[in-house]
Amino acid sequence: MLTRKLLPLSAMVLALGLSGLTTHVNATDNTYGNGAIITVPKKMQGTWYSYDRNAHNGRKITFTAHTVNGKIIYTQDKSIISDYFNGNIQNQTDFDHVTKNWMSGQTTKMKNHLFYEINPWISFENWSLYRVMPQKINGKKHNVLLYSSRYDGGNYYRSKKLAKQMKNYKFKKVDYHL
C-alpha cells in the first residue's frame, strides 16, 4: 500500500525535475545566436589587475574556464549582431534578458599573434583582445595579460601591487595598436 502512494509521488517529482532541466537546456539553445561555450586557456584563468589608462581605483578582470567576470563566453552566430540592430529579433525584451550575462568570444590572429577576443554579447566595433605574454620585470619573469582594443592597449598583472608599480607602462617589444 505504501508503494502505491509513493509511485505517483515519485513520478511527479521526477517529472518536475526533468521539466526544470528542459528549461535550462532551452535557455542555451541556438535561438539567441549562441554556439559552443568557449574554453579560456589555463594561463589566462584567474584574476588580473590593471591601473592603466586613468584607472585610479584599479581594474580587475577574472577569467574562469568558461567565463569572464562571471559572464559565460559563447561563440556567436555572425548574423546575430546585424539581426539585432536591424530589428530582426522576434522578442527583443526576452533576447536582452536571456543574453545580458553572455559574452562573445573567438580567437583572432593579428600580426602573427593569437589573441582571445572577448566582447559583450551585443556590441558595435568593441574589440577587446587579450593574450598572455611573459615579460621581465625587475629581473623576474612574470606572465602579463596584454590587452588591446586595436587602437589602444594596456597590461594586467597577477597582483595589485605589481599593477600599481607598472601603471601605464608600455613594453617596448609589444605593439598595442593592432
Helices and strands as residue ranges (DSSP letters): H 2-27, G 30-32, E 34-37, G 42-44, E 46-50, E 59-63, E 67-68, E 71-76, H 80-85, H 92-99, E 102-110, E 113-120, E 129-137, E 140-148, E 153-156, H 160-165
